[in-house]
Amino acid sequence: MKSVNHHSKLSRILVSSLTFLFVFLISFSVNAQDVDVERQKAGRKLFNANCASCHKLDKKSTGPALGGVEERRENEWLKKWIRNNVELRASGDADAIALYEEWGQSNMTAFPQLTDQNIDDILYYTTVGNIAGGPTGATGATGSEPVESAPKWLIWILAAAIVVAFLIIGNLLKTVSELKGAPKTPGLLGQAAEVWEGVKKNTFLHVLFVIFGALITAYVLFGTLFKVGVDQGYQPVQPILFSHKIHAGDNKIECQYCHSAAKHSKHSGIPSLNVCMNCHKNISEVAEGTQVVLEEGGRVVGKTELDKEIAKIYEHVGWDKDELKYTGNTKPIEWVRIHNLPDFAYFNHSQHVTVAGVKCQKCHGPVEEMEELYQYSPLTMGWCIDCHKETNVDLKGNEYYAKIHAELAKKYGVDQVTIAQLGGKECGKCHY
């Protein structure tokens, strides 16, 4: 009992220490906010709405980095430049003309609608940057990872410590009671031994077990053989982490914008890096707070790691993000193929996408929800035939099938013929 009391005392010390640390971190995080949070928040909102498409705080984009810009330019000059930079250049301002020439004579959008207070809030934001772990959940101006608020993870640690303490105490109390002479129950092992003795003496049960074992073996064996070559759920690690959820889901990019060959070719095609650069010339980093949750282990990939994935695209395509030009040093990306039909099976994307109007999700699943793409469907012959049996022929704008459809509908006694009834189950349709 002395050991139990000693352990209980240690657990109380652990809980008290964690509680003190919890309160200390909360008070520290509150006192650390030495900036005008509301003003920073307003400036950040204005910056994202008007400036973020061309400017970053800590690096060059389409325009120069704006972090600490008030240290380089006077406030009044900045207001004139932001409201109407063309007018400022026309006045002969040397700094405005030099900046215009430095950035390849690119015209900056004028913002005459911004008030003095709006511009001051934006400039305040460029000075203080993002508040790590602040109310917006933004990252610091250096692009560091979001700092999770202290209370959340400390509460989990505290709860885990309490649960572990109770389990240890309960186990010790049971052990001590048994050492003092408390009777030991047979438990599961004792009951199992009694049942086994009865089974060994029953011949009828022996025969049943043999038959049952043979049936189970046959079921598992043939089930395993039928799964050979079926890669449903296959999810390889790609050389670049590309999130379909971010692109097709959050940003609503159409599948055929990248996989344009699916409309007129047998294959859907792998998009070239030039397609990626249509957007990523100006998008060198993901939005603040962006996260990708990987299937493997549930690992969370944050902004810092995702920005490195975009940098890999630049490396392969030969894009200098500082000079904003191509270097000519390119190398291909070795993507890992996910969907791969056997050589003896013929499948034409254009026939299904263009002629039949089948949605990509029909075969590939909800790609707009997938962080990492995987093979959603089994792609077996039975799966294809079942689809042909269930899918009706779409005659809209297709006069070629009108007469054939009418004759087949009369033959089968239906209003609308399925793909299978139109010949979708013939071997030659899918096999050479």
Rosetta blueprint (number, residue, H / E / L):
1 M L
2 K H
3 S H
4 V H
5 N H
6 H H
7 H H
8 S H
9 K H
10 L H
11 S H
12 R H
13 I H
14 L H
15 V H
16 S H
17 S H
18 L H
19 T H
20 F H
21 L H
22 F H
23 V H
24 F H
25 L H
26 I H
27 S H
28 F H
29 S H
30 V H
31 N H
32 A L
33 Q L
34 D L
35 V L
36 D L
37 V H
38 E H
39 R H
40 Q H
41 K H
42 A H
43 G H
44 R H
45 K H
46 L H
47 F H
48 N H
49 A H
50 N H
51 C L
52 A L
53 S L
54 C L
55 H L
56 K L
57 L L
58 D L
59 K L
60 K L
61 S L
62 T L
63 G L
64 P L
65 A L
66 L L
67 G L
68 G L
69 V H
70 E H
71 E H
72 R L
73 R L
74 E L
75 N H
76 E H
77 W H
78 L H
79 K H
80 K H
81 W H
82 I H
83 R H
84 N L
85 N H
86 V H
87 E H
88 L H
89 R H
90 A H
91 S L
92 G L
93 D L
94 A H
95 D H
96 A H
97 I H
98 A H
99 L H
100 Y H
101 E H
102 E H
103 W L
104 G L
105 Q L
106 S L
107 N L
108 M L
109 T L
110 A L
111 F L
112 P L
113 Q L
114 L L
115 T L
116 D H
117 Q H
118 N H
119 I H
120 D H
121 D H
122 I H
123 L H
124 Y H
125 Y H
126 T H
127 T H
128 V H
129 G L
130 N L
131 I L
132 A L
133 G L
134 G L
135 P L
136 T L
137 G L
138 A L
139 T L
140 G L
141 A L
142 T L
143 G L
144 S L
145 E L
146 P L
147 V L
148 E L
149 S L
150 A H
151 P H
152 K H
153 W H
154 L H
155 I H
156 W H
157 I H
158 L H
159 A H
160 A H
161 A H
162 I H
163 V H
164 V H
165 A H
166 F H
167 L H
168 I H
169 I H
170 G H
171 N H
172 L H
173 L H
174 K H
175 T H
176 V H
177 S H
178 E H
179 L H
180 K L
181 G L
182 A L
183 P L
184 K L
185 T L
186 P L
187 G H
188 L H
189 L H
190 G H
191 Q H
192 A H
193 A H
194 E H
195 V H
196 W H
197 E H
198 G H
199 V H
200 K H
201 K L
202 N L
203 T H
204 F H
205 L H
206 H H
207 V H
208 L H
209 F H
210 V H
211 I H
212 F H
213 G H
214 A H
215 L H
216 I H
217 T H
218 A H
219 Y H
220 V H
221 L H
222 F H
223 G H
224 T H
225 L H
226 F H
227 K L
228 V L
229 G L
230 V L
231 D L
232 Q L
233 G L
234 Y L
235 Q L
236 P L
237 V L
238 Q L
239 P L
240 I L
241 L L
242 F L
243 S L
244 H H
245 K H
246 I H
247 H H
248 A H
249 G H
250 D H
251 N L
252 K L
253 I L
254 E L
255 C H
256 Q H
257 Y H
258 C H
259 H L
260 S H
261 A H
262 A H
263 K H
264 H L
265 S L
266 K L
267 H L
268 S L
269 G L
270 I L
271 P L
272 S L
273 L H
274 N H
275 V H
276 C H
277 M H
278 N H
279 C H
280 H H
281 K L
282 N L
283 I L
284 S L
285 E L
286 V L
287 A L
288 E L
289 G L
290 T L
291 Q L
292 V E
293 V E
294 L L
295 E L
296 E L
297 G L
298 G L
299 R L
300 V E
301 V E
302 G L
303 K H
304 T H
305 E H
306 L H
307 D H
308 K H
309 E H
310 I H
311 A H
312 K H
313 I H
314 Y H
315 E H
316 H H
317 V H
318 G L
319 W E
320 D E
321 K L
322 D L
323 E L
324 L L
325 K E
326 Y E
327 T L
328 G L
329 N L
330 T L
331 K L
332 P L
333 I L
334 E L
335 W L
336 V L
337 R L
338 I L
339 H L
340 N L
341 L L
342 P L
343 D L
344 F L
345 A E
346 Y L
347 F L
348 N L
349 H H
350 S H
351 Q H
352 H H
353 V H
354 T H
355 V H
356 A L
357 G L
358 V L
359 K L
360 C H
361 Q H
362 K H
363 C H
364 H H
365 G L
366 P L
367 V H
368 E H
369 E H
370 M L
371 E L
372 E L
373 L L
374 Y L
375 Q L
376 Y L
377 S L
378 P L
379 L L
380 T L
381 M H
382 G H
383 W H
384 C H
385 I H
386 D H
387 C H
388 H H
389 K H
390 E H
391 T L
392 N E
393 V L
394 D L
395 L L
396 K L
397 G L
398 N L
399 E H
400 Y H
401 Y H
402 A H
403 K H
404 I H
405 H H
406 A H
407 E H
408 L H
409 A H
410 K H
411 K H
412 Y H
413 G L
414 V L
415 D L
416 Q L
417 V L
418 T E
419 I L
420 A H
421 Q H
422 L H
423 G H
424 G H
425 K L
426 E L
427 C H
428 G H
429 K H
430 C H
431 H E
432 Y L
